[in-house]
Amino acid sequence: MIPTLDGVHHLKLPVADLDRSAAWYADRLGYAIALEFRQRGRRTGVTMTHPRGGPDLGLVLDPDLARAAAGFDYFSIGVPDRAAITELAEDLTRRGEQHAGVHFATLGWILPGLHDPDGHEVRFYTTESHTALDPANPLVVDDAIASARAAEQVWLSQRQSAVEALRSAKNAATTTTSPIT
């Protein structure tokens, strides 16, 4: 039996300073604390929600694990499309956040290289895709960056051909239409 699943419930990250990390996710990405966890009167974690559809985010106070986990990209947060991910990158830049910019990726567009206060890489990936997947015939990616660059050139060429075909059809329709006399 294949179970019924319903997306990602939440993401959980270890952090060294709960207040600092919660403030960063609130300020940079719009998250808000919805649930607080305490042990013996001390706050040990929070769950944050996003007002526009992002996955819930759990932050757990664990400085040692936060240091050990720094630098790794555990997840990618979905962004609807190329326009939205570009807008997010521009907003992060305005806020002084360093990141690697928006890039054509294996399936959609990716915004890598953003790091939270603990050094966790927070990646964004579009849910809009330019490549269809077929589980019956898995896509094999050898050297993801080089493959994405090559695929981007093909994609851009196809888009340019489509634009030129539309222009040609529009011009043909304009020149074959005769005025009514």
Rosetta blueprint (number, residue, H / E / L):
1 M L
2 I L
3 P L
4 T L
5 L L
6 D L
7 G L
8 V L
9 H L
10 H E
11 L E
12 K E
13 L E
14 P E
15 V E
16 A L
17 D L
18 L H
19 D H
20 R H
21 S H
22 A H
23 A H
24 W H
25 Y H
26 A H
27 D H
28 R H
29 L H
30 G L
31 Y L
32 A E
33 I E
34 A E
35 L E
36 E E
37 F E
38 R E
39 Q E
40 R L
41 G L
42 R E
43 R E
44 T E
45 G E
46 V E
47 T E
48 M E
49 T E
50 H L
51 P L
52 R L
53 G L
54 G L
55 P L
56 D E
57 L E
58 G E
59 L E
60 V E
61 L E
62 D L
63 P H
64 D H
65 L H
66 A H
67 R H
68 A H
69 A H
70 A L
71 G L
72 F L
73 D L
74 Y L
75 F L
76 S E
77 I E
78 G E
79 V E
80 P L
81 D L
82 R H
83 A H
84 A H
85 I H
86 T H
87 E H
88 L H
89 A H
90 E H
91 D H
92 L H
93 T H
94 R H
95 R L
96 G L
97 E L
98 Q L
99 H L
100 A L
101 G L
102 V L
103 H E
104 F E
105 A L
106 T L
107 L L
108 G L
109 W E
110 I E
111 L E
112 P E
113 G E
114 L E
115 H E
116 D L
117 P L
118 D L
119 G L
120 H L
121 E E
122 V E
123 R E
124 F E
125 Y E
126 T E
127 T L
128 E L
129 S L
130 H L
131 T L
132 A L
133 L L
134 D L
135 P L
136 A L
137 N L
138 P L
139 L L
140 V L
141 V L
142 D L
143 D L
144 A H
145 I H
146 A H
147 S H
148 A H
149 R H
150 A H
151 A H
152 E H
153 Q H
154 V H
155 W H
156 L H
157 S H
158 Q H
159 R H
160 Q H
161 S H
162 A H
163 V H
164 E H
165 A H
166 L H
167 R H
168 S H
169 A H
170 K H
171 N H
172 A H
173 A H
174 T H
175 T H
176 T H
177 T L
178 S L
179 P L
180 I L
181 T L
